[in-house]
Amino acid sequence: MMINYLFFSKKYLNGLIAIVVYLSFFIIFTQPLVAQGQRSSGILDTVVISATRTEESVKDLPLSPVIIDEQTLRAHPDKDLGQLLEEAGIAIDRQYPEGGMPVIRGMTGIITGTDIQSDVLMLFNGHRFGTSNMLRFPSKNIERIEVIRGPAALQYGSSAMGGVINVITKKGAGDFSSTLNIGAGSFGRFETGFLIDGKFRQFDYSFGYNNMEQGEPFKVGGGETYLHTAIGLKSEGSFNVGYNFNDHHRLGLIYDYIEVQDYGFPGTLASAKNATSPSKIFGHTYFFDFNYGGETEDQKWKWNAKYFFGHDLTFMSQNPYSNDIKGGQAQVSADINQINTTITLGFDWTEYDYINSLRSTTVKAFDYTEFGGFLLGTLKLLDDRLIFTGGGRLNYYENHSSDRGGFTFTDKVITPSLGVSYQADDWIKVRANFARGYRAPAAMEMFGEGNTMIGRHSIMLTMLRPPRVATGVWLVPNLDLKPQEISSIEAGFDLELNGLNASLTAFLADYKNKIEREETQPPIWRGPGIWNGYPVFFPNPITTTQAYVSSAQYINAGGAKVAGLEWNISYDLSYLFDWEFSLKPYSRGTWLWVNEYVGGNSDGLQISKTPNLYASNGILFESDRFGLLIDANVMTKSNQRTSSLTSMSTAPEWQHGWTIANLMIRKQLWTIGEKNSFSLMAQVNNIFDVYYEVTSGYPLPGRAFYLGLSYTFN
């Protein structure tokens, strides 16, 4: 009784604190300020920064970015980063509702450790964040999310192979505006948060806070309870403040923190039933970003520089690992009007200091340093309709581990890129792009030696009474491991005409020296046992708690080829029927017609965790007159080959595909004056209560409801 009372009190106390803080800012900043202009809503005119690290219109780029804008973010305050990306057409590899890793063109991330071992690079305001797990990534106080599909090593260095996802913090502009959100939903979910932004004289500011708790374990499709999956707390706070002087210079400071407490991580649905002490995740992540940007009065010269540092600490089953990251960036761009060319010269520097005490880890500590310089140029011809973009990067990296003798590995990599776009008319652009990327081998992969994560082999310990099955893998170092490489070519078009917005891209990616963990024959064992019908031997005496039944090594397992189509299409039917409202069917996704390993032991097999089809389809209804927004969405993923975490079979395994439907309704209830409005948001996820998994044995939630109230001052 007392425990329930304390939980109830804590949950609503956090909500009360959020409201009090929100009202404090509201009182301070509600005053008339100078209004600012608004950006064009056309896709081709949308300005992005991730593709070239400078502000560029989509119409000038040799590729087509995926953009999740602020309007979409504010319309879905209950969704995490992974859910937003899924609805934008990006597949997510996840074991639990929150978090996960993006899957782009056959590449994905890693759930534990650092982004060094990831093949898709997650960025925060254009620099590394140290992780590819979206559970510990900012998703509030965000202005937009930009996704660049395909290699981006020229701009960002190692790990930017499959693509780059850049989460950009909101920067205040114009009058004071604010939003307060309160919501509750299935499985005891309760959420509060606020956003505040604006500009006061020469200062711009944005503040955000969000607190989410889920007091009950969730139910999977069909109604079975997934025990121990409750979330004690997930909170996030951030601010972005800047001082603007001389109209062409800005000094800025960004801070973001994420805290997770009592996050249920109990293992598979089956193992959770027998867990007497289920695993929990505790941790916090914080980041500081000091930045400066400037330009000349004629805007022919632009420059920016930043220094950032952060810390990520996570406890899993009382075993912590931490990562300290720091680095800097600087670049300068010049418009040379005489030859209609823009040149950008820049460099990056990043350092990681990683310490891990997990029992299943072989490398307990390592340092990683990366330094790179790049030159990027654009040439505009034919009245700026024909644009060539290209350049190169020289990157140096060093891997050092103090464990087992202190291994050190260094290397240099050169990565080029070349693209062209042609604005055939005001409404259509055609484009093509070639790029290379790479990923440096991680310390775990090169230097690891010892007990590693549980493998997919088993041994019957006949010396025990009763006989017992044990599993485990002994990792062998590989100091000859080479960087993983990719060469990619793509071509496509973008158009917007009378309500039709469409982007279509065909691409071919060729991976070399693909880094994979390969399990080999079991090592010698002292004692009787049977492994898959064969006698086994071990170098050390077996115990009742630990058995190394096979050995493994990270190797360059041949390569892989991926070819397919990416699309993003929508059409506003109001252009046909002259409606006062918008009714917009849409479709986004990726279809692969080539998706296989080439060479090595997996020759001809489909790439792991990469579906041949992932699509997000739906219809969006918007009416300013009725203050109503309805988004009906259906997400479909085809079968994929997977590495099971529960089966002992060595044969290729398949994860069944699925289709789930979601519905979101947002209605403006009433307005007070010209600036105050109240809205109600209702969300139903997995409407048909489908049982579905992304990782075998780890089903995601069944039907879930969410109801939220939002107050906006603007």
N, C-alpha and C positions, 0 to 999 in steps of 0.2 A: 504494500500500500504506500509506504513512505517512498520507495524507489519510483513508483509510478508518479507520485506527486512531484518529486524532484525533477523528473524528466519533463513533465508537463510544464512546470514552472520555468525551467531552463529554456525550453523551446519558445515559449511566448515572451520570456524576458528578452531574448535576442531580438525578437520582432519589435518589442517596445523600444529597445535601445536604437534600432535602425530608424524608427520613426522620429525619435527625439533628435538624433543627429541630423536627419533629413530636414526637419523643421528649423533647426538652427541655421543651416546653410540657406534655407528658403528665406528666412527673415533677413539675413545679411545681404543677400544678392538680388532680391526682387526690386529692381528699379529700372526705369527705361534706359536703354543703351542704344548706341548706333546700330542699326540693322545692317547685315552683310548680304552680299549677293548669294544666289544659289546656283549650284552646279547644274549643267544640262543633264537631262534624264536619258539622253540617247546613249546607247551602248557604245557606238563607235566614238563618241565624244568623251566617254568616261576616262578619267585620268587615273593611271596606276603607276606605282613606283617599283614594284617587285621585279618587273621584267628586265629593266635596264639600270635600276637603282637611282634613276632620276625620273621626274614627272614626265610621263608620256601619254598621249592619247592612244586608245586602243587602235584607232585607225592607222597609226604610224608603226605598229608593232608587227613583226613577222610571225607572231603566234597569237593565240586567243586565250586570254586568262579567264578563269572562273572568279566571279566577284560576288561576294555576299555583302550587300550594302547595309547601311545603318537602318534603313526602313525595315528590311527583313529581320535584322537582329532585334529591333524593338518590338516587332510584331510577335516574336517567339521568345519571351523572356524566360520561359521554363526550359528551353532546350540547351543542352551542353554543346561544346564545339563539335563533337563527333556527330551528333544528330543534325546539326546545321549543315555539315559537309555532306552527309548522306543525302539529305533532301536536295542538295546542290548537284548531285550526281557523282560524288566521290565515294567509292566503297571504303568501309571501315572494318578492320580486323579487330574484334573485341571479344573478351570473355565475359565482361560484366557491363551493365547499362552505362555507367559513366566511363569515360576514358576511351582506350583503344588506339589503334594506329592506322593512318591512311594507307590505302593501296592504290598506287598509280603506275600504270604501264608495267605491271609485273613486279614492282618494287614495294616494300613496306618497311616498317620500323621495328623497334624492339621494345618490349613492355617494361623491362628493367634496365638499369644501367644508364648510359648516356647516349646522346644522339650520334656519337662517333660510330656506333655499330648500326646505324640506321641508313637505309637506302633512299628514304624520302626525308628531306630536311625541313624541320619545323622552325620557324623564325618568329621572333617577337620584336616588332618595330624594326625589322630588317637585319637583326643580328641573332646569333645562336642563343638558344635558351637552355641548352644542356640536356634536354630530354625529348623523346618523340612520343611519350605517353601523354595523351590529352587529358588524363585525369589530373595531372599537375600542370596544366597549361591555362593561361588566362582566357576567359570567355565572356567577361563582363567589362563595362566601360570601353567597349570596342567600337571603333568607327566603321571598320570594314575588314573583311578577310579576303586576301588575294591568293589564288592558287595558280601556279605556273606548272603546267604539265610538260614533262620532258626534262632533259639535263639542263642544269643551270650552274655548272661548275665555274664558268667564266665569272659569274657575278658573286658566287658564294663559296666556292672551294669544294672540299670533300663532302660526301654524303648526298649532295644534290644531284642524284642520278635519275630517279623516277620523276622527281618534281620537287617543288618548293611550296610550302604553305606559310604565308606571312600574316600574322595577326597584328593589327595596327590599332594602337590605343587612340581613343577619341581626343581631338584637340578642340578646345572651346573656340567659338566664334559667334559674334552677334549678341543678341539679347540673352539675358539669363533664361535658361530653360531647365526643366527638371521633370523627372518621372519617378513615381513611387509605386512599387509592385508588391503585392501580398497575395500568396496563393497556397492552396492545399490540394492534395490529391491522394490517389490510391497508395496503399502500403504505409500509411501514416506519414506521408510527405507533407512538410510545411516549409515555406520559402518566403523570405522577405528580401527586398533589395531596393536601392535607389540609384539614380543617375542624375548628376548636376553638371551643367556646363554653361559657359558663356565667356564674355570678354568685358573687362572693366578697365577702361582707359588703355594703358599699354600692356596690361596683363590678360592672358587667356588662361582658362582653367577648366578642368573636368575632374569630377570625383565620382567614384562608383563603389558600391558595396553590395554583397549578396551573401545570404546565409541559407543553407539548405540542410534539412535533416529528414531522414526516413526512418521512423521508429519501428517499422515492422519488416520482416523479410518479404521479398516479393514472391508472387506466384507466377509460374510459367504457364504457357498456353495449355489449356485443359484443366487448370486449377490446382496442380500440385505445388506445395509450398517449397521454395528453395531456402532451406534453413540457413540461418546465420548470415544473411545478406543485407541486414539492416545497415544504415549509415548513421553513425552518431553525429557527425558534423562534416560539412564541406563549406568553407567560407572563403570569400575572396574580397580583397579591398585594393583599390588602386587610385592613383591620381596622376594627372599630367598637367603641369603648370609651366607657363612660359612668359618671358618678358620680351616685348618687341620694341626695338629702338631703330630710329631712322627709317622706318617703314620697310627696310630691306634686311634686317638682322633679327634673329631670335635666339635667345638662350632658353633652354628647356630642361626640365627634370621630370622623369617618369619613375614611378615606384609601383610595384605590384607584388602582392603576396597571396599565396593560396595555402590553406590549412586543411588537412584531412585528419579526422579522428574516428576511431572505431569503424573504419570502412570494412565491411564484411568481405573476406576473401577466403572462403572455406574450402576451396577445391571444387570438384565436380558435384553435380546434383546428387549422385549416388554416394560419394564419400561424405557429403555434408550431413547425411542422416546418421552417420556413425561418429561424427566428430565430437569428442568430449571437450576439446579445447581448440575451437576453430581459429584459423588464422585471421588476424586483423591488420589493417594498414593504418599506421599513424605517420604523419609527416608534415613538413611545411616547406614551401619554396618562396623565396623573395628575390626581387631584382631591382637594381637601381640603374638608370640610364641617364647620363648627363650628355646633352647634345647641343650643338650650335650649328645654325644654318644662316647663310648670307648670300647676297647677290649685289652686283653693281646696279646703279640706277637704271641703266639701259637694259639690264637683265641678260647681257651677253656673257657674263661670267657668273657662275654659281658654285658654291662650295658648302660642304658640311663636314662635321667631325663629331665623334661621340666616343665616350668611354663608358663601359658598362661592367658591372660585377653582380654576382648573385650566388645564392647558396641553396642547395636542394638536399634535404635530409629526410630519409624514409625509413621507417621501422616496419619490417614484415616478420611476424612471429617473434618479436623481440630481438631481431637481428638487424642492426642498422647499416645503411650505406649512405654515404654523403658525397656530394660533388660540389666543389667550389669552382666557379667559372669567372673569368674576367677577360677583357679584351678591348680592342679599339678599332675604329674605322675612320677613314678620311678619304675624301675625294673632291675633285674639282672638275667642273665642266665649262667648256668654252664654245660659244657660237662663232664660227668663222664665216661671216656673211659672204666674203668674196668668193668662196667655193661652196657655199650653202652646206656647210658641214658642222656637226657638233662632235667634239672630242671629250671623253670623260676618262680621267686617270685617277685610280684609287688604290687603296690597300686595305687589308684586314689583318688582324692579329687576335688570336684566341688561345687561352690556356685553360686546361682542366687539371684539377687536383682531386683524384677520386680515391676513396677509401671504402672498403667493403668488408664486413665481418660475417656475411651470410655463410652458413655451414656448407652450402652447396656451391661455393665459389672457389675457384682455384687461384685467381690473381686477387690479392687483398688490397693492393694499392698500385696506382700507376699515375703518371703525368703524361699529358698529351698537349703538344704545342703545334699550332698551325699559323703560318704567315704566308700571305699571298699578295701579289700586285697584279692589276689588270688594266688593260687599255681597251676602250670601247668607243667606236665611232659610228656616226650615221651620216649618210650622204643623201640629200634630197634633190631630185631632178623632176623635170616636166611639171613645173608649178607645184612642187611639193607632193605630187601624186605618186611618184616612183621613189621608194626609199630603200636604201641598202643599209643594213646594220651588221657589224662584225667586229671582231676583236680577238684577244687572247689573254690568257692568264698564266702566270708562273706561280706555282704553289710549292711551299716547302713544309714538311711536317716531320715531327719527331715523336716516337712512342718510347716511353721509358717505364720500366717496372723495377721497383726496388726489391721485389720478391725473388728468391732463388738465384742470387748472384747478380742481380741488377742488369737485365737485358736492356739494350737501347737499339732502336731501329730508326733510320732517317731515310728520306727519299724526296725527290723533286718530281713534279708532274706539270706538264704543259697541256692546257685545254683550249682549243679554238672554238669559235662559233661564227656562223655566217647566215644571214637571213635577208629576205627581200619581201616587200609588200607593195602592192599597186592599187591605188584608189581608182578603180575603173570608172566610177561615178560617185555622186555624193552618198549613195545608198548601199554601195557594195565595195568590198575590199577582197582581193585575192592575195595569197601569201605563201611563202615556203621558208623553211628554216632547217639548218644543219647544226648540230651541237654534239659535243663530247662531254662525258662526265666520268667521275671515278669515286671510289670510296677506299680510304686507307684502311688496311687491316687493323683491328682493335687489339689492345694489349691482351685481352682474354683469348683472342683467337691465335695470336702468335706465341705468347709466353705461357699460356695456361697449362698447368700440370697438377693433377690431383683429382679429388672427387668433384664431379660436376653434377649438373641436373640429372634427374632420374631418366633413364633411357627406356627404350621400348623392348628390352630383352628381359627374360626372367630366368631364375635358377631355382631348382627344387633342392633345398638343403636337407638331404636325407639323414645327416648326422643328428638333426634335432628331432625331438619327440614331443608332439607330432611333427612330421616334416613341414617345412615352411618355405614359402616362395619369397625371394628377395630380389630387388632390382637395384641397379646402380651403374654408373659409367665412370671409368677412369680416363681423364682427358690427357692427351699427349701433345706436347708443344710442337709447333711448326715454325721455325725461324726463317723458312724460305717462302713464306706466304706472300703473294704478290697483291698489289691493289686490284680491286674489282673495277672493270672499265665498261663503258657503254659508248656506242656511237648511234646517233638517232637522226632520222630525217623525217620531216613532216610537211604536208601541204594542205591547204584548205581555203575556205572563204568565210567572210562575215558580212551579213547584210541586215539592214533595217528599212522597211518600206511599208507604209500604210498599215501599221499594226503588226507586221511580221518581223520578228527578230530571230535570226538564225545564225548559228556557227557550226561548221562541219570541218573536222580535221581527220585526215588519214595519216597514219604514222607507221614507221618501221624502226624498231630498236634492236640492236645487236649487242648482247652482253658477252664479255670475255672475262676469263679468270674468276668466274662467279664463286664467291666464298660460301661454302656450305659445310655443315658439320656432318662428318661421315662416321658411322659406327662400324667397327671392324670386329675381328674375332676376339673372344674373351681372352684376357691374359692368364698366365699360369696360376693355378690355385692349389693350395695345400689342403686337401680334404675331399671327401666324396661328394658328388653332385651330378645333376643331369641338366644340361642346357639345350633346349630344343631338340632333345633326343641324342645329344652328343656328350661325351665326357668333357669335363672342364677342369682347369687348373688355375690357381691364383698364386701371386708372388708372396702374399701375406696371409697369415692365419685368418680364417673367417670368424666373424662374431655374430651374435644374434641380432645386432642392430645395424650392421653395415656389410654390404657385399658388393664388390665390383665385378659384375657379371659380363661386362664387355668393355672394350676400350674405344675411344673416339678421338678424332683429330679434325680440326678445321683445315680444309684443303681448297685449292682452286679447282673446283669440280666442273671442268669444261666451261661451257657458256650457255646462253639461252637466246632465243629469238621471240620477239613479240611484235605483232602487226595487227592493226585494227582501226576502228573509227571511234571518234569522240564527237558528241553532239550536244548542243544546247539550243532548243527551238521553242518559241512561244508565238502565239498569234492572238491578238485582241479582236474578238468578234464584233466589238462595237464599231469598228471601222466599216464593217459590211452593213450593219443595220442601224447605224446612227443612234445607238442607245446612249442614255445618260450615265450608264454604269459600264464597268469593264468586266468582260468575261473572257478569261485568257487560259486556254489549254496550253500545257507545256510538257516538254520531255527533255530529260538530261541523262547522259550516261556514257558508257563505253561498251563496245562490242569488239572482241578479239577473234580474228580468224586464224591467227598463228599464236600459239602460246605453249612453248615447250623448251625443255632443256636440250642442249646440243653437246654431245660428247660426255665423257664421265660415266659414272654408274647410273645416272638418271636419264641417259640419252633417250629422247622421244617421249618422256613423261611430261605431263602438264606441270607448269610452275606451281609450287606450293602456295596456297592461300591466295590464288589469283583466279577469280571466276572469269569465264569467257564472256559473260554478260552481267552488267549491273546497270540498272536504269531507275530513275526517279520520274514518274509520270503523274500528272494531276491536272487540276483545273482551279484557277484562282478567280474569285469574284470580289470586286471592289466597287463600293458605291459611296461617294462623298455625301450625297444627299441623305442617305439613311445611316451614314457612319458605320458601315458594315463591311467586314472582310471575312471571306470564307476560303479556306485552302484545303481541298481534298486531295490527298497524296497517296500514291501506291508505289512502294519500292519493291523491286524484283531483283533477285540475285540467283544466277544459275549454279549448278553443282561446281564444286572446286575440290582439287586434291589437297589433302591436309595431312599434317603430322599429328597423329592422335597422341594425346597426353595420358590416355587411359588404356589403350590396347597394347598387347605385347607382340602383335603381329609385325613382321618386317615387310609385308606386302604393301603396295600403294593403297591408300585409303581415300574415301571420298566423303565429302560433307554435302548433304542434300541441299539443294537450292530451296528458296522460299519466296513467298510474296506476302507482304503485310500492308495494311491500309491504315492511314491516319487521317484525322479530321480536326481542323482548328477553326473556331469561330470567334471573331472579335467584334464586339458591338459597342459603339459609343452610346453610353446611357444618357448623359445629359451634359450640358455645358453651362458655365457660369461666366458671364461676360464674354470677352473675346479670347481670353487666355487660359481659362480653366476648363478642363474636361475630365470626365470619369468614363472608363471603359471596362467592360467585362470580357474576359477571355476564357473560353472553354476548349479543352483539348481532349481527344480520345485517341490513344495510341494502340495499335494492334487491335483494330475494331473487331475482327473476327476471331480473336483469341487463338491465334496460330502458335503452335509449338515450333520454335525455330532456334537454330544454333548457328554461330559463326565459327566457334571452336567446338570440336566434338566433346560432348559431356557437359558443356557449359551453356545451357539454354538461357535465352534472354526473356524479359518479362512478357507475360500475357497481356490481356486487355487491362489498360490503366487509364484512369480519368484524372484530369487536373482542371481546377477552377481558380481563376485569378482575377483580382481587381486592380486596376491601374489608374492612378491620378497623374495627369500631365499638366504642367504649367508651361506655356510657350507663347 
